[in-house]
Amino acid sequence: MSQKSGSLGRYFVIRLAMAVPMVLILLTLVFFMLRVAPGDPVTASAGGAKMTAEQIAAKRHAAGFDRPLINQYGEYLGNVVKGDFGTTISDHRKVTDIIVENGGATLTLALAALFVALVVGLPLGLLAGRYRDTGFDVAIRLFGIVTYAAPAFVLGALAQIVFVKKLGWLDDSSLQASPLIQASVPTKSHILIVDAAMAGDWNAVHNIFLHLILPSVTLGLIIVGVFIRMVRVNLIQTLRGDYVEAARARGIREHKVVTKHAFRNALIPVITVIGMQVALLLGGSVLTEKTFSWPGLGNQLINYLNARDYIAVQGIVTFIAVVVIVIGILIDFVNALIDPRVRY
């Protein structure tokens, strides 16, 4: 094995080893924070329905709440290692089934939002870097700061007002997910738009796409400021490079110098942060999905929070957090592969 591959492999092993205590701390926090929360999850998940003492005791026993806390914790860790996130209290569903059935919708929204962020953020970052320290540059940076700082539900409400009420580009039906679409599409990949396309139901594809527009725009705008800043900063640094000055000295027009030479090199650092933004989108999809009734994990999480179903909340939060950690490890590996300095 060469020194290069050896150092890369060693870095990857070390990074994996560092992730183990991180995951353990995460699982521990999720478990105990839900256990110390006020209220009884069994009676709360009943939705106001009256239960006898025997029924409550049976439900507590089925959920394992009558056992010592340390035993519950050990069983919880063991089940997570096996990929078992428990069974919900309120509707007796396996959390893994919920993840499989609704995870595709969250992934679809995250990827669509990333596409929106790239389409908007990259050109604006290019313009801000090209015309730096001008009013145009200040306006673009201010736009990125405002969208990054704005809560998802605020951007969602504004998107509904602008695109539906004011401009009329979308009708009110695009604001509500249609259960009929989900029921009519055969489930294969659990990604609704893919399943509809595979079934040849292009009317369903069109309806799903219409419903995807507003939540993806809302969620994409939250991270668009990250790409604006990354492209702007790296473009300004690239424009000061010797090869750019040499291109200008050869008489190449400034437009080509910026777009053909500087912009391409300025995109290299952006590639390494795309994965980080996907992780951020997965976490930020909760309020966006609820605002637009998008049938993803975030929407399910809010529903189970309202039902005080701690097992469901615990399982979904744990799964999302583990996915974010795994994405972080992959990002570090890609960074180490691109930039050897990271390995040392």
C-alpha positions in Angstrom: 0.0 0.0 0.0 1.3 3.4 -1.0 1.9 6.2 1.6 -0.9 8.2 0.0 -3.5 5.4 0.2 -2.2 4.4 3.7 -2.6 7.9 5.1 -6.1 8.2 3.5 -7.2 4.8 5.0 -5.8 5.7 8.4 -7.6 9.1 8.3 -10.9 7.3 7.4 -10.5 4.8 10.3 -9.7 7.5 12.8 -12.7 9.5 11.6 -15.0 6.5 12.0 -13.6 5.9 15.5 -14.3 9.5 16.4 -17.9 9.1 15.2 -18.6 6.2 17.7 -18.6 8.3 20.9 -20.5 11.1 19.0 -23.3 8.7 18.1 -23.3 7.3 21.7 -23.6 10.8 23.2 -26.4 11.6 20.7 -28.4 8.5 21.5 -28.0 9.1 25.2 -29.2 12.7 25.0 -32.2 11.7 22.9 -33.1 8.9 25.3 -32.9 10.8 28.6 -34.2 14.1 27.4 -37.5 12.4 26.3 -37.6 10.5 29.6 -37.3 13.6 31.8 -39.9 15.5 29.8 -43.0 16.3 31.9 -46.2 14.2 31.4 -46.9 10.5 30.9 -46.4 9.4 27.3 -48.9 6.6 27.6 -51.9 8.7 28.7 -50.9 11.6 26.5 -50.8 9.4 23.4 -54.3 8.3 24.1 -55.5 11.6 22.6 -57.9 12.4 25.5 -59.6 9.0 25.5 -60.3 7.6 29.0 -58.4 4.4 29.9 -58.7 2.2 33.0 -55.7 1.7 35.3 -55.3 -1.8 33.8 -55.2 -0.5 30.2 -52.6 2.1 31.2 -50.5 -0.5 33.0 -50.7 -2.8 29.9 -49.6 -0.1 27.6 -46.8 0.9 29.9 -45.7 -2.7 30.0 -45.9 -3.1 26.2 -43.8 0.1 25.8 -41.3 -1.1 28.4 -41.8 2.0 30.7 -42.4 -0.2 33.8 -38.8 -1.5 33.7 -35.8 0.2 35.4 -34.4 3.1 33.3 -31.0 1.6 32.9 -32.6 -1.5 31.4 -34.7 0.6 29.0 -31.5 2.4 28.0 -29.6 -0.8 27.3 -32.4 -2.3 25.3 -32.7 1.0 23.4 -29.0 1.0 22.4 -29.1 -2.7 21.4 -32.2 -2.2 19.2 -30.6 0.9 17.5 -27.5 -1.2 16.7 -29.9 -3.8 15.1 -31.7 -1.1 13.1 -34.9 -1.3 15.3 -36.1 2.1 16.4 -39.1 0.8 18.3 -42.9 0.7 17.9 -45.1 3.8 18.3 -47.4 4.0 21.3 -50.2 5.9 19.6 -50.8 3.8 16.4 -48.6 0.7 17.0 -46.5 1.2 13.9 -42.8 0.2 13.6 -40.7 3.3 13.4 -38.6 1.7 10.7 -41.7 1.3 8.6 -42.4 5.1 9.1 -38.8 5.9 8.0 -39.1 3.7 4.9 -42.5 5.0 3.9 -41.9 8.8 4.5 -38.1 9.0 4.2 -38.3 9.2 0.4 -40.5 12.3 0.6 -38.0 14.0 2.9 -35.1 13.1 0.6 -37.0 14.4 -2.4 -37.6 17.7 -0.7 -34.0 18.0 0.4 -32.6 17.3 -3.1 -35.1 19.7 -4.7 -34.2 22.4 -2.1 -30.5 21.9 -2.8 -31.2 22.3 -6.5 -33.0 25.6 -5.9 -30.2 26.8 -3.6 -27.6 26.0 -6.3 -29.5 27.6 -9.1 -30.1 30.8 -7.2 -27.0 30.9 -5.0 -24.2 30.2 -7.6 -25.2 33.0 -10.1 -25.8 35.5 -7.3 -22.5 34.6 -5.8 -20.8 35.1 -9.2 -22.4 38.5 -9.6 -21.5 39.6 -6.1 -17.9 38.6 -6.6 -17.7 40.1 -10.0 -19.1 43.5 -8.8 -17.7 43.4 -5.3 -18.1 46.4 -3.0 -20.9 47.9 -5.1 -24.5 48.4 -4.3 -25.3 45.3 -6.3 -22.9 43.3 -4.1 -24.4 44.7 -0.9 -27.9 43.9 -2.0 -27.1 40.3 -2.9 -25.2 39.7 0.4 -28.1 41.2 2.3 -30.5 38.9 0.5 -28.4 35.9 1.6 -28.2 37.0 5.2 -32.0 37.7 5.4 -33.0 34.3 3.9 -30.5 32.4 6.1 -31.7 34.1 9.2 -35.4 33.9 8.5 -37.4 31.0 10.1 -38.7 28.4 7.7 -42.4 29.0 8.6 -41.9 32.7 7.9 -40.4 32.1 4.4 -43.2 29.5 3.8 -45.9 32.0 4.6 -44.3 34.6 2.4 -43.9 32.1 -0.5 -47.6 31.3 -0.2 -48.6 35.0 -0.2 -46.3 35.9 -3.1 -46.7 33.0 -5.5 -50.3 32.0 -4.7 -52.1 35.1 -3.5 -50.3 37.9 -5.3 -48.8 36.5 -8.5 -51.3 33.7 -9.0 -48.6 31.4 -10.4 -49.9 28.5 -8.3 -53.4 27.7 -7.1 -54.5 26.8 -3.6 -54.4 23.1 -4.4 -50.6 23.3 -4.5 -50.5 24.0 -0.8 -52.0 20.7 0.3 -50.6 17.3 -0.3 -53.2 15.0 -1.9 -53.7 11.7 -0.2 -55.4 10.5 -3.3 -52.1 10.8 -5.2 -50.3 8.7 -2.7 -53.1 6.1 -2.7 -53.3 5.9 -6.5 -49.5 5.4 -7.1 -48.1 1.9 -6.7 -45.4 1.9 -4.0 -42.0 0.6 -5.2 -39.2 3.0 -4.3 -41.2 4.9 -1.6 -40.2 8.1 -3.5 -43.6 9.3 -4.7 -42.5 11.2 -7.8 -40.3 8.2 -8.9 -43.1 5.7 -8.3 -45.6 7.9 -10.3 -43.2 8.1 -13.2 -42.5 4.4 -13.1 -46.3 3.8 -13.2 -46.6 6.1 -16.1 -49.1 8.3 -14.2 -47.9 11.7 -15.5 -50.9 13.5 -14.1 -49.7 12.4 -10.6 -46.1 13.5 -11.5 -47.4 16.9 -12.4 -49.5 17.2 -9.2 -46.6 16.1 -7.1 -44.2 18.5 -8.8 -46.7 21.4 -8.2 -46.8 20.6 -4.6 -43.0 20.3 -4.4 -42.3 23.8 -5.8 -43.2 26.0 -2.8 -41.6 23.8 0.0 -38.4 23.3 -2.1 -38.1 27.0 -2.8 -38.7 27.8 0.9 -36.2 25.3 2.1 -33.7 26.2 -0.6 -33.7 29.9 0.2 -32.7 29.1 3.8 -29.2 27.9 2.6 -28.9 30.0 -0.5 -26.8 32.5 1.5 -24.2 29.9 2.2 -23.5 29.4 -1.5 -23.6 33.1 -2.2 -20.9 33.7 0.4 -18.8 30.7 -0.6 -18.8 31.6 -4.3 -18.3 35.3 -3.7 -15.3 34.8 -1.3 -13.6 32.2 -3.5 -14.2 34.1 -6.7 -12.6 37.3 -5.3 -9.6 35.2 -4.2 -9.4 33.5 -7.5 -9.5 36.8 -9.4 -6.3 37.8 -7.7 -4.5 34.7 -8.9 -1.5 35.0 -11.2 -3.1 32.9 -14.0 -6.1 35.2 -14.0 -3.8 38.2 -14.4 -2.0 36.4 -17.2 -5.3 35.7 -19.0 -6.1 39.4 -18.7 -2.7 40.3 -20.1 -3.3 38.1 -23.1 -6.3 40.3 -23.9 -9.1 37.9 -22.9 -12.3 39.7 -22.2 -13.2 40.2 -18.5 -16.4 38.3 -19.0 -14.6 35.2 -20.1 -11.9 35.6 -17.5 -14.5 35.6 -14.8 -16.8 32.8 -16.1 -14.3 30.5 -17.8 -11.3 30.8 -15.6 -12.1 32.2 -12.1 -15.6 30.9 -11.6 -14.7 27.2 -12.3 -11.9 27.2 -9.7 -14.1 29.1 -7.2 -16.6 26.2 -7.4 -14.2 23.6 -6.1 -14.6 24.5 -2.3 -18.4 24.7 -2.9 -18.5 21.0 -3.9 -17.1 20.0 -0.5 -19.9 21.9 1.4 -22.8 20.5 -0.6 -23.0 17.4 1.6 -23.1 19.6 4.7 -26.0 21.5 3.3 -27.9 18.3 2.5 -27.5 17.4 6.2 -28.8 20.8 7.2 -31.8 20.4 4.9 -32.7 17.1 6.4 -32.9 18.8 9.8 -34.5 21.9 8.5 -37.3 20.1 6.7 -39.4 19.6 9.8 -41.2 23.0 9.8 -41.2 23.2 6.0 -43.0 19.9 5.6 -45.6 20.8 8.3 -46.2 24.2 6.7 -46.9 22.7 3.3 -48.3 19.3 4.4 -45.5 17.5 2.7 -45.7 13.8 3.6 -42.1 13.4 4.9 -40.4 12.5 8.2 -40.6 16.0 9.4 -44.3 16.1 9.1 -44.6 12.8 10.9 -42.3 14.0 13.6 -44.5 17.0 14.4 -47.6 14.8 14.4 -46.0 12.4 16.9 -44.8 15.3 19.0 -48.3 16.5 19.2 -49.4 13.0 20.2 -46.6 12.9 22.8 -45.5 9.6 21.3 -42.0 9.5 22.7 -41.0 6.2 21.1 -41.8 7.6 17.6 -40.1 10.9 18.3 -37.1 9.1 19.7 -36.8 6.8 16.7 -37.2 9.5 14.0 -34.9 12.0 15.7 -32.3 9.3 16.2 -32.5 8.2 12.6 -32.2 11.8 11.2 -29.2 12.5 13.5 -27.4 9.3 12.6 -27.9 10.1 8.9 -26.4 13.6 9.5 -23.4 12.1 11.2 -22.9 9.6 8.4 -23.1 12.4 5.8 -20.5 14.4 7.9 -18.1 11.4 7.8 -18.5 11.1 4.0 -17.8 14.8 3.6 -14.6 14.6 5.6 -13.5 11.6 3.5 -14.2 13.5 0.3 -12.3 16.5 1.6 -9.4 14.3 2.5 -9.5 12.7 -0.9 -9.4 16.1 -2.6 -7.0 17.9 -0.3 -4.2 15.8 1.2 -3.5 18.4 3.8 -6.7 17.4 5.7 -5.2 13.9 6.4 -2.4 15.2 8.5 
